[in-house]
């Protein structure tokens, strides 16, 4: 049974589709800057993870394959067959899963601050248990040091992003943690044949550049970029740079590649 994900669609109805997948503890508004920069050229579909934003909180267990199936079902309901995809952290993992499970539908992939196997997998069930017991407030204090570089923490934008975490349903957050713990597609990356852009934040402690680079090195057609003075939510910290990298990645569309 699929979960009906809350979503938003921007841009021209007849344009090529770009799907944007958010990170753990954020919602679809994580991508406001990218929508502002790309919605004139693409029909952009943003969605909320289970228990995040406006999406319901289904019973678990959650898996990356199950969440990819929910995204595919959402696109089916919207009448969308083929699409480009970009996602941050778990959103990028869902994108890898989509490229593996629906290879005829995904035209290109951008994985931002993501991984083919996230670091310290044993820690994720522990975080899930903490959140189930004490709520997302229990991990909120640790997020600025992970999500942002020090100069960005405390800004209005940082506070807006942290408010998304506070609004996340505890069980939705915990279930996504458990999906991260079991995710490992390192030995399947070579079967992804579409162009893949992997973007890392230079100061990201959660998915450091060497972890993100595994994705681009493992696929047939990969490109790797590091964005300076940024951490895990680099598309919000450095919105112009990340939007420009996505535009470059998608530039062949303008030349007729799709």
N, C-alpha and C positions, 0 to 999 in steps of 0.2 A: 504494500500500500504506500502510495507516494504522499508527501506532504505538500500542500498548496502553499507555496512560498509567496510572501508579500513582495511586491516588486514595483518598479516604476519604469516607464518608457519615455525617452526623450529623443528628439531629432526627427528627421523626415521619415515618413512611413515607407517610402520606396528606396531608402538607402540601405547599404550593406549593414549588417547587424554586428555590434560589438557588445558582448556580455561582460559585465564587471562584477567580480565576486569579492566581498569584503573579508576583513580579518576577524579573528576571534575577538569578541567583545566590542565590535563596532557594528554599524549598520550601513545601509546603502548610501547614506550621506557622506561616508568616507571619501567618495569619489566626486564630490560636488565640483572641485576644480577641474577634474578631467572631463566631466560633462560639459562644463563651460567652454573648454578648449576644443572639444571634438564633436559636439552634437550638431554642428553645422554640416558635417560630412558623414556621420554615421547615425543609424538608429540604435540608440544605446539602451540596453536593458540592464537595470540594476536589481539585485534581489537581496533579501535579508536571510541570513542563516536561521536554522530552527532555533526558536527561543530568543532571537535577536530582533530588534526593531519591531516590525509589525507581523512577523511570521509566528505561527503557532508553535507550541512546544510538544511534539509528539513523544510517545513513549519510546525509550531506547531499546536496544543499543543503537547508537549512531555509528555509521561507517562512512568513509569517503565515497565508496561506491554507491551507497544509498543516497548521499547528498547529491552526487553527480546525477543520479537517476531523477531526483526531484527537480534539478535544474533542467534536465532534458524534457521532463514532463511539462514544466512551465513554458518552455519554448514551443512545445507541441501545442499547448493551449493558445499561444500567441500566433500560431501558424508559421513559425520560423523553423526552417530546415537546417540551413548552413549558417555558420556564424564565426566571428573572431572572438577570442576570449582573453581577458586580462584579469588577474586576481592577486590579492595581497595575502601572504601567509597561508592560512587554511584555504582562502579563496583561490590561491595559486595551486594548491594541492588538488582542489576540486577540478581545476582546469586540466591538470595532468591526467586525472582520472577520466575526465570527459574525452580527452584526446585518445586515451587508450581504449575506452569502452565504446566510443562513438566516432571512430576515425573518419567516417565519411561525412561527418557533420562539422567538425572543427576545422576551420580554414587556417588559423594561426593561433599561437599561444604566447602570452606574456606572463611570466611568473615573477612577481615582485616580492622580495623578502620572504621567499618560500623555500621548500626543500622537497626532495624526493624521499627523504627519511629525516624527520625532525630530530634534533639533538635530545639526548637524555630521555629516551622513550619511557623509562620507568617513572619519571617524575610526573607524567601527565595524569595517570590515575590518582596519584596523591593530590594533585591540584584539584581534580574533580571532586575528591572526597572533602577537601577543605571547603570548596565552594558550596557543596551540598550541606555541610554542617554550619557554615558561618556566612554564606552569601558571598557575592562578588566583592563586597566591602573588604573582605579578608585579604584580597590580593590587589586591591586598588592602589595601595601605597607603593607597590613594586612596579606599577605600569609606567610611570614617567621615565624611570631609568632604562626601561626596555623600549618603550615606544618612541621616545624623543631624545635628542641630544640636549644637554643642559641649557643651552641658549634658547631652545624652543619651549621647554617646560615652563608652565606658568603663563604662557600667552593665551589670548582669548581662544585661539584655534585649539590649543592643547586642552583647555578646559571643555570645549565643545566635544572633543573626542572622548574625554574621560566621562562626560555625562552619558555617552552611549553605553559605556561599560556599566555604569550605575543602573541604567534602565534595562539591562539584559537579564532575562529570566535565569535564575540560578541553575535549573535543570538543563536548560538549553546550553549554557556555557559548559557545564560539566559533561554533557553528552558529546559536545564537540571536542573537548579535551580527550575523551576516550577514543574518538575517531582519529585524532592526531597520533595517539599512542600506537595504534596498530597500522598506520599508513607506512608503506614501504614499496616504492615502485622502482627502485634503483636498477633492478635487473630487467626492467621492461622499457626503460627510456629509449633504447635503440630502436624500438618499434614505432616511435612517434616520428612521423615523416614530414610534418608541417613545419614551417619556420617557427622557431622558439626564441624568444628574448627573455633572458634571466637578468633581473636588476637587483642589486644588493645595495643596502645602506652601508657606508664605510664603517660606521660605528655601531652597527646593529649587533647586540649581544645574543639575540634570540636566533637569528639566522645570519651568521657572519658570512662575509663574501665567499669564503672557501666552501661553505655548505651550499650556497645558492649556485655556485659555479658548477657543482655536480650535475645540475639539470642541463645547462647548456653544453657541457662537455659530453653528456651521455646521449644526446639526441643526434639525429643525422644532420640537421641544419640549425645549429645553435649560435647565438650571439650573447656575450656577457658584458654587462656594464656595471660599474660601481659609481654611486652618487655620493660625493663628499659631504661632510658635515650633516649627516643624517643617520637615523637609526632604523627602527622597525617600520614605522608608519611614514616612510620616506615620500610617498605620494602626497601626503599632507604637509610634511616639512619642506619639501622641495617640489611644489606642484608644477612649476613651469618646466623644470628639467625632466621630470617624469613624463609629463604630458608630451614634451618634445620627443622623448625617446619612443613613446608609444606611436606618435605620428610618423616618425622615421620607420619604425617597424611595420607600420601599416601602409607606408607610401606606395608599395607595389600595387595596391588596390587601385590607385589613381591611374596606373599604367595598364590596367586591364587584368591584373592577376587576381583571381578569386576562386 
